[in-house]
Amino acid sequence: MANQLHIVNMETCKGDGICADICPENVLKIVDGKAVTVESRAGECIMCGQCVAVCPTEALQMPKLSAEDFKELPRLPFGYGDFFDFLKLRRSVRAFKDRPVDHDLVEKILEAAATAPMGLPPHSTEVLVIDRRKELDFLLKVLVKDYAFMVKGFSNPLGRAIFRLTAGAEDYLVLKEYVVDLARYANEAYYRDGSDRYMYNAPILMLFHGNRRAMSYEENAHLVCHHAMLAAVSLGLGTTIIGLIPPIVDRSKVLRKRYSIPKENKVMTSLILGHPKYKYKKSIRRDLAGVRTI
């Protein structure tokens, strides 16, 4: 049976109802022992592909999704112990070797990042990869300049009042308690000897931005960044998520144009990465702020 969304192989479909049961939008149902599309629900399909991925007899296809995009799942390659040991390998790395990162490693990181969960398919997150030293140096100068303006503004009551009005109470508190001091320290280091305390001379910067009109676009970007970070660790690279860079890029007309960031997109987070200069010998225990079970 062919329709707008699904093609069902009538010979192999067993009518077990798994595809209908797993569909989050109730787009499928079983009629006369075979899977069919609920036409009145067809427009609600989110193209997640779970119906195809779960079918035990491979009786279901979605013409709008390429069959090549569906791969056989491997067995779970490790237990919780191995998984937790891997997580302990992740450290915030800010000292890198003066060595470029091979392009194939970047491609693997992006491939892994694309597996991150999202609010609704397709992905709303786009990634900008900057790996040219000249461009990173240019961005560093912009960061220093723009944060110098902010630090200067916070040095007088009128400037602080303007920042509070434009940023809002919550963001203003973050600026006052954390960002201003971090930026002041970073700029002092740059003025003193050209030190980079924003990107730490990392050979690669990844910027994650997404369409403001998409569902969960901010969460999507942070999840994609997190997957990229863990993928980099699995490849022996060091990473750190940097929060000081996205606000400057997002508000800069010059940088948005330079980096072809769509006007409807917001820059949410960034990741520096490269070959770590040093190897850690110990992990550090981390605890959540609190846990309650009700």
Secondary structure, DSSP 4 states (H G I P E B T S, - for coil): -B-SS-EE-TTT-----HHHHH-TT--EEEETTEEEE-GGGGGG-----HHHHH-TT--EE-TTS-GGG--PPPPP---HHHHHHHHHH--B---B-S-PPPHHHHHHHHHHHTTS--SSSS--EEEEEE--HHHHHHHHHHHHHHHHHHHHHTTSHHHHHHHHHHH-HHHHHHIIIIIHHHHHHHHHHHHHH---SSSTT-SEEEEEEEETTSTTHHHHHHHHHHHHHHHHHHTT-EEEEESSHHHHHHH-HHHHHHTT--TTEEEEEEEEEE-BSS----------S-----
